[in-house]
Amino acid sequence: MSKIGNFKICQLIKEHISNNAKEYLIVALMFIIGIFAGVFFVNNIQEEQKTEITQYLNNFIQQFKNTQNLDKINLLKTSITQNALLAILIWFFGTTVIGIPVVFGMVIYRGFCLGYTVSVTITVLGLSKGLTFSLVSMLLQNIIMIPAILALAVSGFKLYKSIVKDKRKENIKLEILRHTIFSLLMLAVLVISSVIEVFISTNILSYIIKYF
């Protein structure tokens, strides 16, 4: 892709974020709330649950060490299926006025999962190893995945506000079409994040897992 093409894409992204700054702020705050909720949950679990989580993570690391050849095609299919389901659900609930709270709930839940996972790895492996494990296994794909999820939620939020503001059938059809096209673009981004997760993050993790 040429430099001019890259520049235009960057400009479009900046304009999109600038034009929807309030919506992105609201959705991002919900995601952050979810992260803090996940961390808070792990910090307040009972000792018995902590022991079970520790055993699970240690077993996962041991199995990963002992696995010579991962079935990456299968892993890719699973990851793409999960991301596609997420995108479809956000798109679907975003097209219904009453579904917006569900969209926000899904954003909070994704934040919760991230906060929970990072907090668990740090609790079990310690600060340095836990952060390293989290960064290697999750950073690259989440750099792409998280903005795509937030963008999907913002698109649904915009559709909701547009329908509430103008309930004409023509306007509703046009806004749903825009939301659908945008959702398909974000689905493509989520597929890319799955490819990165399986073929890059997993490979890096396989090199450093022996130190855990």
Buried (B, 14 or more C-beta within 10 A) or exposed (E): EEEEEEEEEEEEEEEBBEEBEEBBEBBBEBBBBBBEBBBEBBEEBEEEEBEEBBEEBEEEBEEBEEEEEEEBEEBBEEBBEEBBEBBEBBBBBBBBEEBBEBBBBBBBBBBBEBBBBBBBBBBBBEEEBBBBBBBBBBEBBBEBBBBBBBBBBBBBBBBBBBBEEEEEEEEBEEBBEBBBEBBEBBBEBBBBBBBBBBEEBBEBBBEEBEEB
